[in-house]
Amino acid sequence: MTAELVCQVTGSSSDPRVEALVNDLIGRVADKWTMLILEALAAGGTLRFTRVAEAVPGISQKMLTQTLRQMERDGLVTRTVYPVVPPKVEYALTALGHGLGEAFCGVWFWAEANLDAIETARQRFDGLRSSAAG
C-alpha cells in the first residue's frame, strides 16, 4: 500500500513529492537498523560511534556507517567531528530525527493494542496450513 492510498482513505490529497518522500522514508525505516539507531540515540542522547554500535546489537561497522550516513543525509542525525587524535566523532538526533521517532511510536501503540488479535490470526493461519499439509 502506498502513502497515497492511505491518504485517500483520510480524504487528503497528496503532492507526488511528498508521496515519494514518504515511500522512501518508510523503506529506510523499515530497514530495521534506522529505527534501532533512532531508538539508541533517543535513549542515549549524543553518542560516539562505538557507543551507537554497542546500543544496536548485531549491526556491523559497515552497516552502521552506511545507515548513519544516510540518516545524516536525510537530516535525521548530526555528525560532529572533533580535531583530536584519535578522531572523536559524535552523533545526535536532530529535531527531524526526534519527530520521525515520535511518528513511528504510533506503530508501537497500534501493535500493543492489536497484539492479541494478531497472535490469534497467526495461530489460526498456522493451524490451517498445518491441517492442509497433513
C-alpha positions as CSV (number, residue, x, y, z in Angstrom):
1,M,0.0,0.0,0.0
2,T,1.4,3.4,-0.9
3,A,1.2,6.5,1.1
4,E,-1.3,7.9,-1.5
5,L,-3.7,5.0,-0.8
6,V,-3.6,5.7,3.0
7,C,-4.1,9.5,2.3
8,Q,-7.1,8.8,0.1
9,V,-8.7,6.9,2.9
10,T,-8.4,10.0,5.1
11,G,-9.6,12.3,2.3
12,S,-6.2,14.1,1.9
13,S,-4.7,14.9,-1.5
14,S,-1.0,14.1,-1.9
15,D,1.8,16.0,-3.6
16,P,3.8,13.5,-5.6
17,R,7.0,14.7,-4.0
18,V,5.5,14.1,-0.5
19,E,4.4,10.6,-1.6
20,A,7.9,9.8,-2.9
21,L,9.5,11.1,0.3
22,V,7.1,9.1,2.5
23,N,7.7,5.9,0.5
24,D,11.4,6.5,0.6
25,L,11.3,7.1,4.4
26,I,9.1,4.0,5.0
27,G,11.6,1.9,3.1
28,R,14.5,3.3,5.0
29,V,12.9,3.0,8.4
30,A,11.7,-0.5,7.6
31,D,15.3,-1.5,7.1
32,K,15.4,-2.2,10.9
33,W,18.8,-0.5,11.5
34,T,17.4,3.0,11.2
35,M,14.8,2.6,13.8
36,L,17.2,0.9,16.2
37,I,19.7,3.7,15.8
38,L,16.9,6.3,16.3
39,E,16.0,4.5,19.5
40,A,19.6,4.3,20.7
41,L,20.2,8.0,20.1
42,A,16.8,9.0,21.6
43,A,17.7,7.0,24.7
44,G,21.4,7.8,24.9
45,G,21.5,11.4,23.6
46,T,24.7,12.3,21.9
47,L,26.8,9.2,21.4
48,R,30.2,8.3,19.9
49,F,30.2,5.8,17.0
50,T,31.3,2.9,19.3
51,R,28.5,3.6,21.8
52,V,25.9,3.6,19.0
53,A,27.3,0.2,17.9
54,E,27.1,-1.1,21.4
55,A,23.5,0.1,21.7
56,V,22.5,-1.7,18.4
57,P,23.3,-5.4,18.8
58,G,24.1,-7.3,15.7
59,I,24.9,-4.3,13.4
60,S,28.2,-4.5,11.5
61,Q,30.5,-1.5,11.4
62,K,29.9,-1.2,7.7
63,M,26.1,-1.2,8.1
64,L,26.3,1.3,11.0
65,T,28.4,3.6,8.9
66,Q,26.1,3.4,5.9
67,T,23.0,3.9,8.0
68,L,24.4,6.8,9.9
69,R,25.5,8.5,6.6
70,Q,22.0,8.0,5.1
71,M,20.4,9.4,8.3
72,E,22.8,12.4,8.2
73,R,21.9,13.0,4.5
74,D,18.2,12.9,5.4
75,G,18.7,15.4,8.2
76,L,17.9,12.9,11.0
77,V,21.2,13.0,12.7
78,T,24.1,15.4,13.1
79,R,27.7,14.2,12.9
80,T,30.3,16.2,14.8
81,V,34.0,15.5,14.3
82,Y,36.4,16.8,16.9
83,P,40.0,17.5,15.7
84,V,41.8,15.3,18.2
85,V,44.0,12.2,17.9
86,P,42.4,9.7,17.7
87,P,39.5,11.4,16.0
88,K,36.4,11.8,18.1
89,V,33.0,11.6,16.2
90,E,29.7,12.0,17.9
91,Y,26.1,11.5,16.6
92,A,22.9,13.1,17.8
93,L,19.3,13.2,16.7
94,T,18.1,16.4,15.1
95,A,14.6,17.7,15.5
96,L,13.7,15.8,12.3
97,G,15.1,12.6,13.8
98,H,13.1,13.1,17.1
99,G,10.0,13.8,15.1
100,L,10.4,10.7,13.0
101,G,10.8,8.6,16.1
102,E,7.7,10.1,17.6
103,A,5.7,9.5,14.4
104,F,6.6,5.8,14.5
105,C,5.7,5.5,18.2
106,G,2.1,5.1,16.7
107,V,3.2,1.8,15.3
108,W,4.2,0.6,18.8
109,F,0.8,1.7,20.2
110,W,-1.0,0.0,17.4
111,A,0.9,-3.2,17.9
112,E,0.2,-3.1,21.7
113,A,-3.5,-2.5,21.1
114,N,-3.7,-5.3,18.5
115,L,-1.3,-7.9,19.9
116,D,-3.9,-10.4,20.9
117,A,-5.8,-10.1,17.6
118,I,-2.6,-10.6,15.5
119,E,-1.5,-13.6,17.6
120,T,-4.9,-15.2,17.2
121,A,-4.9,-14.6,13.5
122,R,-1.4,-16.1,13.2
123,Q,-2.3,-19.2,15.2
124,R,-5.5,-19.7,13.1
125,F,-3.4,-19.3,9.8
126,D,-0.7,-21.6,11.1
127,G,-3.3,-24.2,12.2
128,L,-5.0,-24.1,8.8
129,R,-1.6,-24.5,7.0
130,S,-0.6,-27.5,9.2
131,S,-4.0,-29.1,8.7
132,A,-3.7,-28.7,4.9
133,A,-0.2,-30.1,4.9
134,G,-1.1,-33.2,6.9
